[in-house]
Amino acid sequence: MKLAAKSDTLDHLSEQLRQHYHLDYDFIIMHIDKDFNNELVSLTHMSELDNLSSIRLVGIENVSVEAESANCLQEGNSAPVPLPVSSMRKSTGWPEVFQVPQFEHVELLLQRGNIEYAKIKSC
């Protein structure tokens, strides 16, 4: 699907996708993130998308925890209610070495905080 113009919000994009593909279920939007070794991650803000970005829609299940808990209590079982395994979970697991991406604005804030702490500590 090609969009004539970039959506302003995630809600607007979700609605466009829902209408175009006639979707009647909940989903999350994922995109390839260069900061995470080109892995699929959940889209949290429209600014994360480039002009030619590809996205993937992942359907999610709606589970009523209250209803499941009520059933669990009626049967006398006190174990926690298991939630369904997400379809986003990788079968390969976590990598042996996880590279944390550098976020310049966060690094700057941490550096400023360290300087302030050093000033206070030396007084």
PyRosetta script that sets phi, psi and omega in degrees:
from pyrosetta import init, pose_from_sequence

init()
pose = pose_from_sequence("MKLAAKSDTLDHLSEQLRQHYHLDYDFIIMHIDKDFNNELVSLTHMSELDNLSSIRLVGIENVSVEAESANCLQEGNSAPVPLPVSSMRKSTGWPEVFQVPQFEHVELLLQRGNIEYAKIKSC")
pose.set_psi(1, 130.0)
pose.set_omega(1, 174.9)
pose.set_phi(2, -107.0)
pose.set_psi(2, 134.8)
pose.set_omega(2, 178.4)
pose.set_phi(3, -96.3)
pose.set_psi(3, 139.2)
pose.set_omega(3, 178.3)
pose.set_phi(4, -66.6)
pose.set_psi(4, -36.4)
pose.set_omega(4, 179.0)
pose.set_phi(5, -142.3)
pose.set_psi(5, 153.7)
pose.set_omega(5, 179.2)
pose.set_phi(6, -69.7)
pose.set_psi(6, 134.3)
pose.set_omega(6, 177.9)
pose.set_phi(7, -65.7)
pose.set_psi(7, 148.8)
pose.set_omega(7, 179.4)
pose.set_phi(8, -79.2)
pose.set_psi(8, -34.4)
pose.set_omega(8, -175.5)
pose.set_phi(9, -134.1)
pose.set_psi(9, 162.2)
pose.set_omega(9, 175.7)
pose.set_phi(10, -63.7)
pose.set_psi(10, -37.3)
pose.set_omega(10, 178.9)
pose.set_phi(11, -61.7)
pose.set_psi(11, -41.1)
pose.set_omega(11, 179.7)
pose.set_phi(12, -66.1)
pose.set_psi(12, -43.6)
pose.set_omega(12, 177.3)
pose.set_phi(13, -62.3)
pose.set_psi(13, -44.2)
pose.set_omega(13, 178.8)
pose.set_phi(14, -59.1)
pose.set_psi(14, -42.1)
pose.set_omega(14, -179.6)
pose.set_phi(15, -66.8)
pose.set_psi(15, -40.4)
pose.set_omega(15, 177.0)
pose.set_phi(16, -61.4)
pose.set_psi(16, -44.3)
pose.set_omega(16, 179.0)
pose.set_phi(17, -65.2)
pose.set_psi(17, -43.2)
pose.set_omega(17, -179.8)
pose.set_phi(18, -59.0)
pose.set_psi(18, -44.3)
pose.set_omega(18, -179.5)
pose.set_phi(19, -71.2)
pose.set_psi(19, -44.3)
pose.set_omega(19, -176.6)
pose.set_phi(20, -63.6)
pose.set_psi(20, -42.1)
pose.set_omega(20, -176.9)
pose.set_phi(21, -99.5)
pose.set_psi(21, 6.0)
pose.set_omega(21, 178.6)
pose.set_phi(22, 53.4)
pose.set_psi(22, 51.4)
pose.set_omega(22, -178.4)
pose.set_phi(23, -90.0)
pose.set_psi(23, 133.1)
pose.set_omega(23, 178.8)
pose.set_phi(24, -120.1)
pose.set_psi(24, 25.5)
pose.set_omega(24, 178.1)
pose.set_phi(25, -133.0)
pose.set_psi(25, 162.9)
pose.set_omega(25, 179.2)
pose.set_phi(26, -77.9)
pose.set_psi(26, 148.5)
pose.set_omega(26, 179.4)
pose.set_phi(27, -151.2)
pose.set_psi(27, 163.0)
pose.set_omega(27, 170.7)
pose.set_phi(28, -115.4)
pose.set_psi(28, 155.4)
pose.set_omega(28, -179.7)
pose.set_phi(29, -104.1)
pose.set_psi(29, 128.9)
pose.set_omega(29, 179.1)
pose.set_phi(30, -118.3)
pose.set_psi(30, 152.9)
pose.set_omega(30, 177.2)
pose.set_phi(31, -140.8)
pose.set_psi(31, 162.8)
pose.set_omega(31, 178.1)
pose.set_phi(32, -81.4)
pose.set_psi(32, 124.7)
pose.set_omega(32, -177.2)
pose.set_phi(33, -109.4)
pose.set_psi(33, 116.9)
pose.set_omega(33, -179.4)
pose.set_phi(34, -63.4)
pose.set_psi(34, -29.2)
pose.set_omega(34, 179.4)
pose.set_phi(35, -70.0)
pose.set_psi(35, -17.1)
pose.set_omega(35, -179.6)
pose.set_phi(36, -118.3)
pose.set_psi(36, 45.7)
pose.set_omega(36, 174.6)
pose.set_phi(37, 56.1)
pose.set_psi(37, 40.5)
pose.set_omega(37, 178.4)
pose.set_phi(38, 58.1)
pose.set_psi(38, 31.9)
pose.set_omega(38, 176.1)
pose.set_phi(39, -86.9)
pose.set_psi(39, 157.5)
pose.set_omega(39, 174.9)
pose.set_phi(40, -76.7)
pose.set_psi(40, 130.9)
pose.set_omega(40, 176.5)
pose.set_phi(41, -134.4)
pose.set_psi(41, 159.5)
pose.set_omega(41, 179.3)
pose.set_phi(42, -66.5)
pose.set_psi(42, 135.3)
pose.set_omega(42, 176.5)
pose.set_phi(43, -78.2)
pose.set_psi(43, 123.5)
pose.set_omega(43, -178.4)
pose.set_phi(44, -112.9)
pose.set_psi(44, -18.1)
pose.set_omega(44, -179.8)
pose.set_phi(45, -153.6)
pose.set_psi(45, 144.3)
pose.set_omega(45, -177.1)
pose.set_phi(46, -61.9)
pose.set_psi(46, -25.4)
pose.set_omega(46, -179.0)
pose.set_phi(47, -67.1)
pose.set_psi(47, -13.9)
pose.set_omega(47, 178.7)
pose.set_phi(48, -74.7)
pose.set_psi(48, -14.7)
pose.set_omega(48, -177.8)
pose.set_phi(49, -94.7)
pose.set_psi(49, 136.7)
pose.set_omega(49, 171.8)
pose.set_phi(50, -87.7)
pose.set_psi(50, 176.8)
pose.set_omega(50, -179.8)
pose.set_phi(51, -62.8)
pose.set_psi(51, -34.2)
pose.set_omega(51, -177.0)
pose.set_phi(52, -111.3)
pose.set_psi(52, 28.8)
pose.set_omega(52, -178.3)
pose.set_phi(53, -69.1)
pose.set_psi(53, 146.3)
pose.set_omega(53, 171.8)
pose.set_phi(54, -103.5)
pose.set_psi(54, 145.3)
pose.set_omega(54, 178.2)
pose.set_phi(55, -125.8)
pose.set_psi(55, 162.2)
pose.set_omega(55, 174.9)
pose.set_phi(56, -130.7)
pose.set_psi(56, 136.4)
pose.set_omega(56, 176.8)
pose.set_phi(57, -98.4)
pose.set_psi(57, 130.4)
pose.set_omega(57, 179.5)
pose.set_phi(58, -119.8)
pose.set_psi(58, 116.6)
pose.set_omega(58, 178.7)
pose.set_phi(59, -67.3)
pose.set_psi(59, 143.3)
pose.set_omega(59, 177.9)
pose.set_phi(60, -122.0)
pose.set_psi(60, 149.7)
pose.set_omega(60, 178.4)
pose.set_phi(61, -90.3)
pose.set_psi(61, 140.6)
pose.set_omega(61, 173.2)
pose.set_phi(62, -97.1)
pose.set_psi(62, 115.0)
pose.set_omega(62, -179.8)
pose.set_phi(63, -113.4)
pose.set_psi(63, 128.7)
pose.set_omega(63, 177.2)
pose.set_phi(64, -87.1)
pose.set_psi(64, 102.9)
pose.set_omega(64, -178.7)
pose.set_phi(65, -65.5)
pose.set_psi(65, -36.7)
pose.set_omega(65, 179.7)
pose.set_phi(66, -61.9)
pose.set_psi(66, -44.2)
pose.set_omega(66, -179.6)
pose.set_phi(67, -66.0)
pose.set_psi(67, -42.4)
pose.set_omega(67, 178.8)
pose.set_phi(68, -64.9)
pose.set_psi(68, -39.9)
pose.set_omega(68, 179.3)
pose.set_phi(69, -64.2)
pose.set_psi(69, -40.4)
pose.set_omega(69, 178.9)
pose.set_phi(70, -62.4)
pose.set_psi(70, -44.9)
pose.set_omega(70, 177.6)
pose.set_phi(71, -61.0)
pose.set_psi(71, -40.9)
pose.set_omega(71, -179.2)
pose.set_phi(72, -63.0)
pose.set_psi(72, -44.1)
pose.set_omega(72, -179.2)
pose.set_phi(73, -68.6)
pose.set_psi(73, -37.8)
pose.set_omega(73, 179.9)
pose.set_phi(74, -64.4)
pose.set_psi(74, -32.9)
pose.set_omega(74, -178.9)
pose.set_phi(75, -83.4)
pose.set_psi(75, -2.6)
pose.set_omega(75, 178.2)
pose.set_phi(76, 80.6)
pose.set_psi(76, 11.9)
pose.set_omega(76, -179.5)
pose.set_phi(77, -93.5)
pose.set_psi(77, 124.9)
pose.set_omega(77, -177.8)
pose.set_phi(78, -98.2)
pose.set_psi(78, 4.6)
pose.set_omega(78, -179.3)
pose.set_phi(79, -69.8)
pose.set_psi(79, 150.5)
pose.set_omega(79, 177.5)
pose.set_phi(80, -62.9)
pose.set_psi(80, 151.1)
pose.set_omega(80, -179.0)
pose.set_phi(81, -79.6)
pose.set_psi(81, 121.6)
pose.set_omega(81, 178.5)
pose.set_phi(82, -74.5)
pose.set_psi(82, 138.1)
pose.set_omega(82, 176.0)
pose.set_phi(83, -93.4)
pose.set_psi(83, 153.5)
pose.set_omega(83, -178.4)
pose.set_phi(84, -63.5)
pose.set_psi(84, 148.2)
pose.set_omega(84, 177.7)
pose.set_phi(85, -71.5)
pose.set_psi(85, 131.8)
pose.set_omega(85, -178.5)
pose.set_phi(86, -68.0)
pose.set_psi(86, 143.6)
pose.set_omega(86, 177.2)
pose.set_phi(87, -73.8)
pose.set_psi(87, -7.6)
pose.set_omega(87, 179.4)
pose.set_phi(88, -83.3)
pose.set_psi(88, -17.5)
pose.set_omega(88, -175.3)
pose.set_phi(89, -64.9)
pose.set_psi(89, 134.8)
pose.set_omega(89, 179.9)
pose.set_phi(90, -81.1)
pose.set_psi(90, 146.4)
pose.set_omega(90, 176.9)
pose.set_phi(91, -81.6)
pose.set_psi(91, -17.1)
pose.set_omega(91, -177.7)
pose.set_phi(92, -85.5)
pose.set_psi(92, -12.9)
pose.set_omega(92, 179.4)
pose.set_phi(93, 78.5)
pose.set_psi(93, -169.0)
pose.set_omega(93, -178.6)
pose.set_phi(94, -76.3)
pose.set_psi(94, 148.6)
pose.set_omega(94, 175.4)
pose.set_phi(95, -69.7)
pose.set_psi(95, 156.1)
pose.set_omega(95, 179.9)
pose.set_phi(96, -63.8)
pose.set_psi(96, -39.3)
pose.set_omega(96, 177.6)
pose.set_phi(97, -118.1)
pose.set_psi(97, 118.3)
pose.set_omega(97, 179.9)
pose.set_phi(98, -102.3)
pose.set_psi(98, 116.5)
pose.set_omega(98, -179.8)
pose.set_phi(99, -87.4)
pose.set_psi(99, 115.3)
pose.set_omega(99, 178.2)
pose.set_phi(100, -81.2)
pose.set_psi(100, 123.1)
pose.set_omega(100, -179.1)
pose.set_phi(101, -68.3)
pose.set_psi(101, 150.7)
pose.set_omega(101, 177.7)
pose.set_phi(102, -87.8)
pose.set_psi(102, 130.1)
pose.set_omega(102, 176.3)
pose.set_phi(103, -113.8)
pose.set_psi(103, 107.9)
pose.set_omega(103, -172.2)
pose.set_phi(104, -54.5)
pose.set_psi(104, -43.7)
pose.set_omega(104, -177.4)
pose.set_phi(105, -66.1)
pose.set_psi(105, -35.2)
pose.set_omega(105, 178.5)
pose.set_phi(106, -71.1)
pose.set_psi(106, -43.1)
pose.set_omega(106, 178.4)
pose.set_phi(107, -59.9)
pose.set_psi(107, -39.8)
pose.set_omega(107, 178.8)
pose.set_phi(108, -64.5)
pose.set_psi(108, -43.2)
pose.set_omega(108, 178.1)
pose.set_phi(109, -62.8)
pose.set_psi(109, -41.8)
pose.set_omega(109, 178.7)
pose.set_phi(110, -64.9)
pose.set_psi(110, -40.8)
pose.set_omega(110, 178.9)
pose.set_phi(111, -62.7)
pose.set_psi(111, -44.3)
pose.set_omega(111, 177.7)
pose.set_phi(112, -62.1)
pose.set_psi(112, -42.0)
pose.set_omega(112, 178.9)
pose.set_phi(113, -62.8)
pose.set_psi(113, -40.4)
pose.set_omega(113, 177.6)
pose.set_phi(114, -63.9)
pose.set_psi(114, -39.3)
pose.set_omega(114, 178.3)
pose.set_phi(115, -64.3)
pose.set_psi(115, -45.0)
pose.set_omega(115, 179.0)
pose.set_phi(116, -62.2)
pose.set_psi(116, -42.5)
pose.set_omega(116, 179.8)
pose.set_phi(117, -62.7)
pose.set_psi(117, -41.9)
pose.set_omega(117, 179.9)
pose.set_phi(118, -63.3)
pose.set_psi(118, -38.8)
pose.set_omega(118, 178.3)
pose.set_phi(119, -64.3)
pose.set_psi(119, -45.4)
pose.set_omega(119, -178.2)
pose.set_phi(120, -66.5)
pose.set_psi(120, -42.5)
pose.set_omega(120, -177.4)
pose.set_phi(121, -66.4)
pose.set_psi(121, -31.8)
pose.set_omega(121, -177.9)
pose.set_phi(122, -81.2)
pose.set_psi(122, -9.5)
pose.set_omega(122, -179.8)
pose.set_phi(123, -74.8)
pose.dump_pdb("model.pdb")
